[in-house]
Every structure is written in structure tokens, then in C-alpha cells.
Amino acid sequence: MLIMAAIFINSSIPKDSMPDLGSWDLFSKKGAHFLEYAVLGAAYLRGLSYQKKASKSILVAAILLGCFYALSDEGHQAFVPGRQPAWSDVLIDTLGTAAGVMAWQWKEGGTSKGKS
């Protein structure tokens, strides 16, 4: 929940209040998207698979939750001055979520065998 709140707060910053990092601006901002959603994906997977190995359906559910949150976050940005929603951000966020899910799953030692 704290991760989602942090993403929401960062998405609420008007464009003219955001720092300009020059030639690194695009890379750093898209990288931040990827990393914050990687953390969110790992948190979703940890919550969904608490005290058990994650099945493939749990892995997919964690990634879909990240994708849905990314969609809602981009919708939210439509109401922030100077910001607008971007499909590319949803894609980056979803890829970040998937990376976080896979990293957490790797840390935990793989998926459960059998039907999901």
C-alpha cells in the first residue's frame, strides 16, 4: 500500500514542478517508472503467495495487478497540470512489474509444480 501511495504522490507532481535532468531526463524518469513498478510487482507477488510457493496463475495475477495500477495511474495523470497519460508508460510500468515479480520469484526459488 505504501508503494502505491508513493507512486500516486509522484504522479501528482505537476510537470512544471518536476526537475529537468537535461540529457538524462527521459532515461531517469522512465527508469524510475520501471524501478518503482518492479518494487510494486515484488510486493504484489509476496502478498499473493504469502507462506506458499507461487503458482503460474499467481505470477500472472501479480503482473496484471501492476498493469491495472499503471493504467489507473496514467488516468490519474490526465488530471495533473502539464501531465498526460502515455501508453508507453503503461508498457514500461508493466515490464517493471514483471521484472519485480520474476526477481522475487527467483529469490524465493521458483514456482510450484502442478495445476495453477
Biopython code that builds the backbone (N, CA, C, O; Angstrom):
import numpy as np
from Bio.PDB.StructureBuilder import StructureBuilder

atoms = [
    (1, "MET", "N", (0.813, -1.192, 0.000)),
    (1, "MET", "CA", (0.000, 0.000, 0.000)),
    (1, "MET", "C", (0.867, 1.272, 0.000)),
    (1, "MET", "O", (0.530, 2.256, -0.658)),
    (2, "LEU", "N", (1.965, 1.242, 0.729)),
    (2, "LEU", "CA", (2.847, 2.405, 0.768)),
    (2, "LEU", "C", (3.486, 2.651, -0.593)),
    (2, "LEU", "O", (3.676, 3.798, -0.997)),
    (3, "ILE", "N", (3.812, 1.584, -1.291)),
    (3, "ILE", "CA", (4.413, 1.725, -2.621)),
    (3, "ILE", "C", (3.414, 2.383, -3.565)),
    (3, "ILE", "O", (3.769, 3.282, -4.328)),
    (4, "MET", "N", (2.165, 1.931, -3.510)),
    (4, "MET", "CA", (1.122, 2.515, -4.359)),
    (4, "MET", "C", (0.921, 3.991, -4.009)),
    (4, "MET", "O", (0.729, 4.818, -4.900)),
    (5, "ALA", "N", (0.964, 4.317, -2.739)),
    (5, "ALA", "CA", (0.809, 5.719, -2.320)),
    (5, "ALA", "C", (1.970, 6.568, -2.840)),
    (5, "ALA", "O", (1.767, 7.693, -3.296)),
    (6, "ALA", "N", (3.176, 6.029, -2.770)),
    (6, "ALA", "CA", (4.340, 6.769, -3.270)),
    (6, "ALA", "C", (4.219, 7.017, -4.773)),
    (6, "ALA", "O", (4.533, 8.107, -5.251)),
    (7, "ILE", "N", (3.769, 6.014, -5.511)),
    (7, "ILE", "CA", (3.575, 6.179, -6.955)),
    (7, "ILE", "C", (2.526, 7.252, -7.216)),
    (7, "ILE", "O", (2.715, 8.111, -8.077)),
    (8, "PHE", "N", (1.423, 7.205, -6.479)),
    (8, "PHE", "CA", (0.344, 8.186, -6.649)),
    (8, "PHE", "C", (0.840, 9.599, -6.351)),
    (8, "PHE", "O", (0.548, 10.531, -7.102)),
    (9, "ILE", "N", (1.578, 9.759, -5.274)),
    (9, "ILE", "CA", (2.092, 11.079, -4.895)),
    (9, "ILE", "C", (3.042, 11.604, -5.968)),
    (9, "ILE", "O", (2.954, 12.769, -6.357)),
    (10, "ASN", "N", (3.950, 10.753, -6.450)),
    (10, "ASN", "CA", (4.872, 11.187, -7.504)),
    (10, "ASN", "C", (4.142, 11.541, -8.789)),
    (10, "ASN", "O", (4.557, 12.448, -9.509)),
    (11, "SER", "N", (3.060, 10.835, -9.081)),
    (11, "SER", "CA", (2.275, 11.126, -10.279)),
    (11, "SER", "C", (1.453, 12.404, -10.140)),
    (11, "SER", "O", (0.949, 12.931, -11.132)),
    (12, "SER", "N", (1.320, 12.897, -8.924)),
    (12, "SER", "CA", (0.542, 14.111, -8.670)),
    (12, "SER", "C", (1.357, 15.387, -8.823)),
    (12, "SER", "O", (0.808, 16.485, -8.733)),
    (13, "ILE", "N", (2.648, 15.258, -9.053)),
    (13, "ILE", "CA", (3.513, 16.430, -9.188)),
    (13, "ILE", "C", (3.301, 17.060, -10.568)),
    (13, "ILE", "O", (3.501, 16.399, -11.586)),
    (14, "PRO", "N", (2.900, 18.330, -10.606)),
    (14, "PRO", "CA", (2.716, 18.993, -11.905)),
    (14, "PRO", "C", (4.038, 19.031, -12.682)),
    (14, "PRO", "O", (5.119, 19.074, -12.094)),
    (15, "LYS", "N", (3.931, 19.015, -13.992)),
    (15, "LYS", "CA", (5.121, 18.963, -14.857)),
    (15, "LYS", "C", (6.094, 20.097, -14.570)),
    (15, "LYS", "O", (7.305, 19.877, -14.541)),
    (16, "ASP", "N", (5.583, 21.312, -14.357)),
    (16, "ASP", "CA", (6.490, 22.450, -14.139)),
    (16, "ASP", "C", (7.188, 22.408, -12.780)),
    (16, "ASP", "O", (8.105, 23.194, -12.542)),
    (17, "SER", "N", (6.776, 21.511, -11.886)),
    (17, "SER", "CA", (7.434, 21.353, -10.585)),
    (17, "SER", "C", (8.444, 20.209, -10.581)),
    (17, "SER", "O", (9.128, 19.989, -9.581)),
    (18, "MET", "N", (8.540, 19.481, -11.690)),
    (18, "MET", "CA", (9.454, 18.353, -11.769)),
    (18, "MET", "C", (10.842, 18.841, -12.204)),
    (18, "MET", "O", (10.952, 19.768, -13.007)),
    (19, "PRO", "N", (11.892, 18.219, -11.674)),
    (19, "PRO", "CA", (13.241, 18.638, -12.070)),
    (19, "PRO", "C", (13.529, 18.253, -13.521)),
    (19, "PRO", "O", (13.011, 17.256, -14.024)),
    (20, "ASP", "N", (14.348, 19.043, -14.174)),
    (20, "ASP", "CA", (14.808, 18.730, -15.530)),
    (20, "ASP", "C", (16.246, 18.261, -15.406)),
    (20, "ASP", "O", (17.115, 19.010, -14.961)),
    (21, "LEU", "N", (16.492, 17.028, -15.799)),
    (21, "LEU", "CA", (17.816, 16.434, -15.651)),
    (21, "LEU", "C", (18.609, 16.459, -16.950)),
    (21, "LEU", "O", (19.525, 15.661, -17.150)),
    (22, "GLY", "N", (18.246, 17.379, -17.819)),
    (22, "GLY", "CA", (18.976, 17.549, -19.074)),
    (22, "GLY", "C", (18.918, 16.316, -19.955)),
    (22, "GLY", "O", (17.849, 15.752, -20.185)),
    (23, "SER", "N", (20.075, 15.905, -20.443)),
    (23, "SER", "CA", (20.106, 14.771, -21.372)),
    (23, "SER", "C", (19.750, 13.453, -20.690)),
    (23, "SER", "O", (19.454, 12.472, -21.373)),
    (24, "TRP", "N", (19.772, 13.410, -19.370)),
    (24, "TRP", "CA", (19.407, 12.201, -18.629)),
    (24, "TRP", "C", (17.935, 12.189, -18.221)),
    (24, "TRP", "O", (17.480, 11.221, -17.611)),
    (25, "ASP", "N", (17.187, 13.230, -18.540)),
    (25, "ASP", "CA", (15.817, 13.375, -18.061)),
    (25, "ASP", "C", (14.924, 12.204, -18.464)),
    (25, "ASP", "O", (14.294, 11.584, -17.607)),
    (26, "LEU", "N", (14.866, 11.902, -19.739)),
    (26, "LEU", "CA", (13.988, 10.827, -20.213)),
    (26, "LEU", "C", (14.405, 9.485, -19.623)),
    (26, "LEU", "O", (13.563, 8.734, -19.131)),
    (27, "PHE", "N", (15.695, 9.180, -19.668)),
    (27, "PHE", "CA", (16.194, 7.907, -19.155)),
    (27, "PHE", "C", (15.902, 7.756, -17.660)),
    (27, "PHE", "O", (15.444, 6.702, -17.219)),
    (28, "SER", "N", (16.165, 8.805, -16.888)),
    (28, "SER", "CA", (15.980, 8.704, -15.436)),
    (28, "SER", "C", (14.504, 8.587, -15.064)),
    (28, "SER", "O", (14.160, 7.839, -14.149)),
    (29, "LYS", "N", (13.629, 9.311, -15.756)),
    (29, "LYS", "CA", (12.205, 9.252, -15.426)),
    (29, "LYS", "C", (11.589, 7.923, -15.834)),
    (29, "LYS", "O", (10.779, 7.364, -15.096)),
    (30, "LYS", "N", (11.966, 7.408, -17.008)),
    (30, "LYS", "CA", (11.449, 6.098, -17.430)),
    (30, "LYS", "C", (12.062, 4.997, -16.573)),
    (30, "LYS", "O", (11.403, 4.003, -16.267)),
    (31, "GLY", "N", (13.314, 5.175, -16.190)),
    (31, "GLY", "CA", (13.950, 4.216, -15.285)),
    (31, "GLY", "C", (13.271, 4.192, -13.923)),
    (31, "GLY", "O", (13.119, 3.135, -13.312)),
    (32, "ALA", "N", (12.863, 5.367, -13.454)),
    (32, "ALA", "CA", (12.140, 5.443, -12.183)),
    (32, "ALA", "C", (10.802, 4.723, -12.289)),
    (32, "ALA", "O", (10.404, 4.012, -11.366)),
    (33, "HIS", "N", (10.103, 4.905, -13.413)),
    (33, "HIS", "CA", (8.858, 4.161, -13.649)),
    (33, "HIS", "C", (9.113, 2.669, -13.499)),
    (33, "HIS", "O", (8.415, 1.978, -12.757)),
    (34, "PHE", "N", (10.127, 2.181, -14.215)),
    (34, "PHE", "CA", (10.433, 0.753, -14.222)),
    (34, "PHE", "C", (10.747, 0.257, -12.809)),
    (34, "PHE", "O", (10.221, -0.769, -12.379)),
    (35, "LEU", "N", (11.598, 0.981, -12.091)),
    (35, "LEU", "CA", (12.021, 0.535, -10.760)),
    (35, "LEU", "C", (10.897, 0.572, -9.730)),
    (35, "LEU", "O", (10.761, -0.352, -8.928)),
    (36, "GLU", "N", (10.091, 1.629, -9.745)),
    (36, "GLU", "CA", (9.032, 1.683, -8.743)),
    (36, "GLU", "C", (7.994, 0.595, -8.991)),
    (36, "GLU", "O", (7.425, 0.055, -8.042)),
    (37, "TYR", "N", (7.744, 0.271, -10.243)),
    (37, "TYR", "CA", (6.800, -0.807, -10.529)),
    (37, "TYR", "C", (7.422, -2.176, -10.316)),
    (37, "TYR", "O", (6.699, -3.138, -10.057)),
    (38, "ALA", "N", (8.741, -2.295, -10.417)),
    (38, "ALA", "CA", (9.409, -3.554, -10.071)),
    (38, "ALA", "C", (9.217, -3.839, -8.581)),
    (38, "ALA", "O", (8.935, -4.972, -8.188)),
    (39, "VAL", "N", (9.371, -2.815, -7.768)),
    (39, "VAL", "CA", (9.147, -2.967, -6.325)),
    (39, "VAL", "C", (7.678, -3.323, -6.070)),
    (39, "VAL", "O", (7.381, -4.188, -5.245)),
    (40, "LEU", "N", (6.772, -2.661, -6.772)),
    (40, "LEU", "CA", (5.349, -2.953, -6.610)),
    (40, "LEU", "C", (5.040, -4.397, -7.022)),
    (40, "LEU", "O", (4.291, -5.088, -6.332)),
    (41, "GLY", "N", (5.608, -4.851, -8.134)),
    (41, "GLY", "CA", (5.385, -6.224, -8.582)),
    (41, "GLY", "C", (5.880, -7.237, -7.564)),
    (41, "GLY", "O", (5.198, -8.225, -7.290)),
    (42, "ALA", "N", (7.051, -7.004, -7.005)),
    (42, "ALA", "CA", (7.579, -7.906, -5.972)),
    (42, "ALA", "C", (6.660, -7.913, -4.748)),
    (42, "ALA", "O", (6.415, -8.964, -4.155)),
    (43, "ALA", "N", (6.158, -6.741, -4.375)),
    (43, "ALA", "CA", (5.253, -6.659, -3.223)),
    (43, "ALA", "C", (3.938, -7.384, -3.493)),
    (43, "ALA", "O", (3.415, -8.079, -2.622)),
    (44, "TYR", "N", (3.409, -7.218, -4.701)),
    (44, "TYR", "CA", (2.178, -7.941, -5.051)),
    (44, "TYR", "C", (2.401, -9.451, -4.968)),
    (44, "TYR", "O", (1.584, -10.175, -4.399)),
    (45, "LEU", "N", (3.504, -9.917, -5.535)),
    (45, "LEU", "CA", (3.758, -11.356, -5.515)),
    (45, "LEU", "C", (3.951, -11.851, -4.094)),
    (45, "LEU", "O", (3.440, -12.910, -3.728)),
    (46, "ARG", "N", (4.674, -11.106, -3.307)),
    (46, "ARG", "CA", (4.881, -11.510, -1.911)),
    (46, "ARG", "C", (3.546, -11.618, -1.183)),
    (46, "ARG", "O", (3.314, -12.566, -0.432)),
    (47, "GLY", "N", (2.677, -10.650, -1.406)),
    (47, "GLY", "CA", (1.371, -10.691, -0.753)),
    (47, "GLY", "C", (0.488, -11.819, -1.250)),
    (47, "GLY", "O", (-0.197, -12.470, -0.461)),
    (48, "LEU", "N", (0.498, -12.051, -2.543)),
    (48, "LEU", "CA", (-0.366, -13.093, -3.114)),
    (48, "LEU", "C", (0.118, -14.500, -2.807)),
    (48, "LEU", "O", (-0.683, -15.434, -2.765)),
    (49, "SER", "N", (1.408, -14.663, -2.593)),
    (49, "SER", "CA", (1.949, -16.006, -2.367)),
    (49, "SER", "C", (2.446, -16.193, -0.938)),
    (49, "SER", "O", (3.294, -17.047, -0.677)),
    (50, "TYR", "N", (1.925, -15.405, -0.028)),
    (50, "TYR", "CA", (2.363, -15.450, 1.363)),
    (50, "TYR", "C", (2.283, -16.884, 1.899)),
    (50, "TYR", "O", (1.227, -17.512, 1.828)),
    (51, "GLN", "N", (3.371, -17.392, 2.424)),
    (51, "GLN", "CA", (3.515, -18.708, 3.043)),
    (51, "GLN", "C", (3.254, -19.879, 2.089)),
    (51, "GLN", "O", (2.934, -20.979, 2.539)),
    (52, "LYS", "N", (3.387, -19.657, 0.791)),
    (52, "LYS", "CA", (3.294, -20.762, -0.159)),
    (52, "LYS", "C", (4.059, -20.381, -1.409)),
    (52, "LYS", "O", (4.320, -19.204, -1.658)),
    (53, "LYS", "N", (4.417, -21.385, -2.194)),
    (53, "LYS", "CA", (5.079, -21.103, -3.468)),
    (53, "LYS", "C", (4.046, -20.572, -4.444)),
    (53, "LYS", "O", (2.896, -21.013, -4.451)),
    (54, "ALA", "N", (4.459, -19.633, -5.256)),
    (54, "ALA", "CA", (3.543, -19.016, -6.222)),
    (54, "ALA", "C", (3.318, -19.947, -7.406)),
    (54, "ALA", "O", (4.264, -20.493, -7.975)),
    (55, "SER", "N", (2.070, -20.116, -7.760)),
    (55, "SER", "CA", (1.718, -20.845, -8.981)),
    (55, "SER", "C", (1.830, -19.875, -10.155)),
    (55, "SER", "O", (1.989, -18.669, -9.966)),
    (56, "LYS", "N", (1.748, -20.408, -11.346)),
    (56, "LYS", "CA", (1.799, -19.544, -12.528)),
    (56, "LYS", "C", (0.640, -18.559, -12.531)),
    (56, "LYS", "O", (0.799, -17.421, -12.971)),
    (57, "SER", "N", (-0.509, -18.977, -12.052)),
    (57, "SER", "CA", (-1.657, -18.059, -12.032)),
    (57, "SER", "C", (-1.427, -16.916, -11.050)),
    (57, "SER", "O", (-1.900, -15.804, -11.282)),
    (58, "ILE", "N", (-0.720, -17.166, -9.971)),
    (58, "ILE", "CA", (-0.396, -16.094, -9.023)),
    (58, "ILE", "C", (0.610, -15.130, -9.653)),
    (58, "ILE", "O", (0.508, -13.918, -9.465)),
    (59, "LEU", "N", (1.578, -15.661, -10.397)),
    (59, "LEU", "CA", (2.529, -14.801, -11.096)),
    (59, "LEU", "C", (1.802, -13.877, -12.069)),
    (59, "LEU", "O", (2.065, -12.675, -12.112)),
    (60, "VAL", "N", (0.892, -14.446, -12.842)),
    (60, "VAL", "CA", (0.121, -13.660, -13.819)),
    (60, "VAL", "C", (-0.746, -12.630, -13.093)),
    (60, "VAL", "O", (-0.846, -11.483, -13.529)),
    (61, "ALA", "N", (-1.368, -13.037, -11.989)),
    (61, "ALA", "CA", (-2.222, -12.113, -11.232)),
    (61, "ALA", "C", (-1.416, -10.919, -10.721)),
    (61, "ALA", "O", (-1.890, -9.784, -10.779)),
    (62, "ALA", "N", (-0.209, -11.162, -10.225)),
    (62, "ALA", "CA", (0.634, -10.072, -9.721)),
    (62, "ALA", "C", (0.987, -9.101, -10.842)),
    (62, "ALA", "O", (0.971, -7.886, -10.645)),
    (63, "ILE", "N", (1.306, -9.640, -12.022)),
    (63, "ILE", "CA", (1.638, -8.774, -13.160)),
    (63, "ILE", "C", (0.416, -7.996, -13.615)),
    (63, "ILE", "O", (0.519, -6.809, -13.925)),
    (64, "LEU", "N", (-0.748, -8.654, -13.660)),
    (64, "LEU", "CA", (-1.972, -7.950, -14.055)),
    (64, "LEU", "C", (-2.339, -6.847, -13.066)),
    (64, "LEU", "O", (-2.796, -5.778, -13.472)),
    (65, "LEU", "N", (-2.146, -7.097, -11.788)),
    (65, "LEU", "CA", (-2.410, -6.042, -10.794)),
    (65, "LEU", "C", (-1.530, -4.820, -11.054)),
    (65, "LEU", "O", (-1.995, -3.683, -10.973)),
    (66, "GLY", "N", (-0.264, -5.061, -11.364)),
    (66, "GLY", "CA", (0.634, -3.948, -11.685)),
    (66, "GLY", "C", (0.203, -3.212, -12.933)),
    (66, "GLY", "O", (0.259, -1.983, -12.991)),
    (67, "CYS", "N", (-0.231, -3.968, -13.940)),
    (67, "CYS", "CA", (-0.707, -3.355, -15.180)),
    (67, "CYS", "C", (-1.951, -2.510, -14.929)),
    (67, "CYS", "O", (-2.060, -1.393, -15.434)),
    (68, "PHE", "N", (-2.883, -3.042, -14.155)),
    (68, "PHE", "CA", (-4.108, -2.289, -13.849)),
    (68, "PHE", "C", (-3.797, -1.030, -13.035)),
    (68, "PHE", "O", (-4.409, 0.017, -13.245)),
    (69, "TYR", "N", (-2.836, -1.138, -12.100)),
    (69, "TYR", "CA", (-2.468, 0.055, -11.341)),
    (69, "TYR", "C", (-1.798, 1.086, -12.249)),
    (69, "TYR", "O", (-2.022, 2.288, -12.103)),
    (70, "ALA", "N", (-0.979, 0.613, -13.184)),
    (70, "ALA", "CA", (-0.340, 1.518, -14.143)),
    (70, "ALA", "C", (-1.392, 2.240, -14.982)),
    (70, "ALA", "O", (-1.279, 3.441, -15.224)),
    (71, "LEU", "N", (-2.410, 1.508, -15.422)),
    (71, "LEU", "CA", (-3.494, 2.137, -16.195)),
    (71, "LEU", "C", (-4.209, 3.195, -15.365)),
    (71, "LEU", "O", (-4.489, 4.289, -15.856)),
    (72, "SER", "N", (-4.504, 2.873, -14.114)),
    (72, "SER", "CA", (-5.199, 3.850, -13.263)),
    (72, "SER", "C", (-4.308, 5.059, -12.974)),
    (72, "SER", "O", (-4.793, 6.187, -12.892)),
    (73, "ASP", "N", (-3.023, 4.823, -12.824)),
    (73, "ASP", "CA", (-2.084, 5.918, -12.575)),
    (73, "ASP", "C", (-1.993, 6.848, -13.777)),
    (73, "ASP", "O", (-1.949, 8.068, -13.617)),
    (74, "GLU", "N", (-1.965, 6.285, -14.969)),
    (74, "GLU", "CA", (-1.935, 7.129, -16.172)),
    (74, "GLU", "C", (-3.236, 7.916, -16.304)),
    (74, "GLU", "O", (-3.217, 9.077, -16.711)),
    (75, "GLY", "N", (-4.353, 7.302, -15.967)),
    (75, "GLY", "CA", (-5.628, 8.031, -15.955)),
    (75, "GLY", "C", (-5.594, 9.182, -14.967)),
    (75, "GLY", "O", (-6.089, 10.272, -15.254)),
    (76, "HIS", "N", (-5.011, 8.938, -13.807)),
    (76, "HIS", "CA", (-4.869, 9.979, -12.786)),
    (76, "HIS", "C", (-4.041, 11.154, -13.316)),
    (76, "HIS", "O", (-4.351, 12.311, -13.035)),
    (77, "GLN", "N", (-2.988, 10.855, -14.083)),
    (77, "GLN", "CA", (-2.120, 11.916, -14.598)),
    (77, "GLN", "C", (-2.839, 12.833, -15.587)),
    (77, "GLN", "O", (-2.396, 13.957, -15.822)),
    (78, "ALA", "N", (-3.938, 12.366, -16.164)),
    (78, "ALA", "CA", (-4.713, 13.217, -17.077)),
    (78, "ALA", "C", (-5.262, 14.453, -16.358)),
    (78, "ALA", "O", (-5.609, 15.445, -16.999)),
    (79, "PHE", "N", (-5.339, 14.389, -15.032)),
    (79, "PHE", "CA", (-5.895, 15.490, -14.245)),
    (79, "PHE", "C", (-4.811, 16.327, -13.559)),
    (79, "PHE", "O", (-5.124, 17.254, -12.812)),
    (80, "VAL", "N", (-3.553, 16.007, -13.808)),
    (80, "VAL", "CA", (-2.435, 16.738, -13.196)),
    (80, "VAL", "C", (-1.924, 17.766, -14.211)),
    (80, "VAL", "O", (-1.646, 17.417, -15.359)),
    (81, "PRO", "N", (-1.799, 19.037, -13.793)),
    (81, "PRO", "CA", (-1.363, 20.082, -14.726)),
    (81, "PRO", "C", (-0.044, 19.748, -15.432)),
    (81, "PRO", "O", (0.957, 19.422, -14.794)),
    (82, "GLY", "N", (-0.073, 19.840, -16.765)),
    (82, "GLY", "CA", (1.112, 19.605, -17.573)),
    (82, "GLY", "C", (1.443, 18.149, -17.828)),
    (82, "GLY", "O", (2.369, 17.855, -18.584)),
    (83, "ARG", "N", (0.710, 17.230, -17.219)),
    (83, "ARG", "CA", (0.979, 15.794, -17.398)),
    (83, "ARG", "C", (-0.123, 15.203, -18.265)),
    (83, "ARG", "O", (-1.253, 15.692, -18.278)),
    (84, "GLN", "N", (0.217, 14.163, -18.976)),
    (84, "GLN", "CA", (-0.792, 13.465, -19.750)),
    (84, "GLN", "C", (-0.494, 11.975, -19.737)),
    (84, "GLN", "O", (0.660, 11.569, -19.602)),
    (85, "PRO", "N", (-1.530, 11.165, -19.876)),
    (85, "PRO", "CA", (-1.310, 9.714, -19.888)),
    (85, "PRO", "C", (-0.541, 9.286, -21.136)),
    (85, "PRO", "O", (-0.643, 9.902, -22.197)),
    (86, "ALA", "N", (0.229, 8.212, -20.976)),
    (86, "ALA", "CA", (1.013, 7.691, -22.107)),
    (86, "ALA", "C", (1.003, 6.161, -22.064)),
    (86, "ALA", "O", (1.303, 5.549, -21.038)),
    (87, "TRP", "N", (0.656, 5.570, -23.191)),
    (87, "TRP", "CA", (0.673, 4.109, -23.290)),
    (87, "TRP", "C", (2.083, 3.570, -23.068)),
    (87, "TRP", "O", (2.257, 2.481, -22.521)),
    (88, "SER", "N", (3.088, 4.338, -23.493)),
    (88, "SER", "CA", (4.466, 3.878, -23.305)),
    (88, "SER", "C", (4.796, 3.728, -21.818)),
    (88, "SER", "O", (5.549, 2.833, -21.436)),
    (89, "ASP", "N", (4.236, 4.598, -20.985)),
    (89, "ASP", "CA", (4.462, 4.476, -19.546)),
    (89, "ASP", "C", (3.775, 3.231, -18.984)),
    (89, "ASP", "O", (4.324, 2.562, -18.109)),
    (90, "VAL", "N", (2.590, 2.922, -19.477)),
    (90, "VAL", "CA", (1.904, 1.696, -19.037)),
    (90, "VAL", "C", (2.756, 0.480, -19.395)),
    (90, "VAL", "O", (2.886, -0.448, -18.597)),
    (91, "LEU", "N", (3.331, 0.488, -20.584)),
    (91, "LEU", "CA", (4.187, -0.624, -21.009)),
    (91, "LEU", "C", (5.431, -0.724, -20.121)),
    (91, "LEU", "O", (5.779, -1.811, -19.661)),
    (92, "ILE", "N", (6.089, 0.391, -19.886)),
    (92, "ILE", "CA", (7.278, 0.397, -19.030)),
    (92, "ILE", "C", (6.928, -0.064, -17.619)),
    (92, "ILE", "O", (7.661, -0.848, -17.018)),
    (93, "ASP", "N", (5.808, 0.425, -17.094)),
    (93, "ASP", "CA", (5.369, 0.044, -15.754)),
    (93, "ASP", "C", (5.067, -1.450, -15.677)),
    (93, "ASP", "O", (5.435, -2.113, -14.707)),
    (94, "THR", "N", (4.400, -1.975, -16.698)),
    (94, "THR", "CA", (4.063, -3.398, -16.709)),
    (94, "THR", "C", (5.324, -4.254, -16.830)),
    (94, "THR", "O", (5.437, -5.289, -16.173)),
    (95, "LEU", "N", (6.266, -3.828, -17.662)),
    (95, "LEU", "CA", (7.543, -4.550, -17.756)),
    (95, "LEU", "C", (8.297, -4.501, -16.429)),
    (95, "LEU", "O", (8.911, -5.487, -16.021)),
    (96, "GLY", "N", (8.247, -3.357, -15.761)),
    (96, "GLY", "CA", (8.860, -3.246, -14.436)),
    (96, "GLY", "C", (8.199, -4.180, -13.436)),
    (96, "GLY", "O", (8.874, -4.840, -12.646)),
    (97, "THR", "N", (6.862, -4.229, -13.479)),
    (97, "THR", "CA", (6.130, -5.141, -12.598)),
    (97, "THR", "C", (6.562, -6.580, -12.849)),
    (97, "THR", "O", (6.843, -7.323, -11.909)),
    (98, "ALA", "N", (6.613, -6.968, -14.118)),
    (98, "ALA", "CA", (7.012, -8.337, -14.467)),
    (98, "ALA", "C", (8.432, -8.623, -13.986)),
    (98, "ALA", "O", (8.710, -9.715, -13.491)),
    (99, "ALA", "N", (9.327, -7.654, -14.127)),
    (99, "ALA", "CA", (10.705, -7.838, -13.655)),
    (99, "ALA", "C", (10.744, -8.028, -12.141)),
    (99, "ALA", "O", (11.477, -8.879, -11.637)),
    (100, "GLY", "N", (9.964, -7.244, -11.426)),
    (100, "GLY", "CA", (9.903, -7.382, -9.968)),
    (100, "GLY", "C", (9.317, -8.713, -9.546)),
    (100, "GLY", "O", (9.795, -9.336, -8.597)),
    (101, "VAL", "N", (8.279, -9.152, -10.249)),
    (101, "VAL", "CA", (7.662, -10.449, -9.967)),
    (101, "VAL", "C", (8.681, -11.562, -10.202)),
    (101, "VAL", "O", (8.840, -12.453, -9.368)),
    (102, "MET", "N", (9.362, -11.505, -11.331)),
    (102, "MET", "CA", (10.344, -12.551, -11.651)),
    (102, "MET", "C", (11.521, -12.528, -10.670)),
    (102, "MET", "O", (12.012, -13.583, -10.270)),
    (103, "ALA", "N", (11.973, -11.343, -10.286)),
    (103, "ALA", "CA", (13.075, -11.251, -9.328)),
    (103, "ALA", "C", (12.669, -11.829, -7.977)),
    (103, "ALA", "O", (13.436, -12.565, -7.356)),
    (104, "TRP", "N", (11.471, -11.498, -7.527)),
    (104, "TRP", "CA", (11.004, -12.037, -6.239)),
    (104, "TRP", "C", (10.837, -13.552, -6.335)),
    (104, "TRP", "O", (11.194, -14.284, -5.412)),
    (105, "GLN", "N", (10.301, -14.006, -7.438)),
    (105, "GLN", "CA", (10.109, -15.445, -7.620)),
    (105, "GLN", "C", (11.453, -16.162, -7.654)),
    (105, "GLN", "O", (11.592, -17.241, -7.078)),
    (106, "TRP", "N", (12.424, -15.587, -8.311)),
    (106, "TRP", "CA", (13.763, -16.183, -8.359)),
    (106, "TRP", "C", (14.358, -16.245, -6.952)),
    (106, "TRP", "O", (14.960, -17.247, -6.565)),
    (107, "LYS", "N", (14.182, -15.163, -6.196)),
    (107, "LYS", "CA", (14.672, -15.121, -4.817)),
    (107, "LYS", "C", (14.033, -16.219, -3.974)),
    (107, "LYS", "O", (14.687, -16.822, -3.122)),
    (108, "GLU", "N", (12.765, -16.467, -4.216)),
    (108, "GLU", "CA", (12.019, -17.462, -3.429)),
    (108, "GLU", "C", (12.200, -18.886, -3.939)),
    (108, "GLU", "O", (11.786, -19.835, -3.273)),
    (109, "GLY", "N", (12.812, -19.051, -5.109)),
    (109, "GLY", "CA", (13.144, -20.388, -5.572)),
    (109, "GLY", "C", (12.211, -21.038, -6.568)),
    (109, "GLY", "O", (12.161, -22.267, -6.630)),
    (110, "GLY", "N", (11.468, -20.275, -7.351)),
    (110, "GLY", "CA", (10.673, -20.869, -8.422)),
    (110, "GLY", "C", (9.202, -20.996, -8.129)),
    (110, "GLY", "O", (8.711, -20.559, -7.089)),
    (111, "THR", "N", (8.492, -21.619, -9.092)),
    (111, "THR", "CA", (7.032, -21.794, -8.971)),
    (111, "THR", "C", (6.714, -23.174, -8.441)),
    (111, "THR", "O", (7.551, -24.077, -8.454)),
    (112, "SER", "N", (5.483, -23.318, -7.972)),
    (112, "SER", "CA", (5.023, -24.614, -7.502)),
    (112, "SER", "C", (4.718, -25.506, -8.695)),
    (112, "SER", "O", (4.371, -25.019, -9.771)),
    (113, "LYS", "N", (4.845, -26.777, -8.507)),
    (113, "LYS", "CA", (4.522, -27.736, -9.555)),
    (113, "LYS", "C", (3.031, -28.041, -9.506)),
    (113, "LYS", "O", (2.379, -27.856, -8.479)),
    (114, "GLY", "N", (2.508, -28.508, -10.622)),
    (114, "GLY", "CA", (1.107, -28.883, -10.649)),
    (114, "GLY", "C", (0.251, -27.829, -11.293)),
    (114, "GLY", "O", (0.751, -26.861, -11.867)),
    (115, "LYS", "N", (-1.047, -28.027, -11.193)),
    (115, "LYS", "CA", (-2.007, -27.121, -11.842)),
    (115, "LYS", "C", (-2.072, -25.807, -11.092)),
    (115, "LYS", "O", (-1.898, -25.744, -9.875)),
    (116, "SER", "N", (-2.333, -24.736, -11.878)),
    (116, "SER", "CA", (-2.479, -23.429, -11.264)),
    (116, "SER", "C", (-3.866, -22.906, -11.403)),
    (116, "SER", "O", (-4.161, -21.806, -10.936)),
]
sb = StructureBuilder()
sb.init_structure("model")
sb.init_model(0)
sb.init_chain("A")
sb.init_seg("    ")
for serial, (resi, resn, name, xyz) in enumerate(atoms, 1):
    if name == "N":
        sb.init_residue(resn, " ", resi, " ")
    sb.init_atom(name, np.array(xyz, "f"), 0.0, 1.0, " ", f" {name:<3s}", serial, name[0])
structure = sb.get_structure()
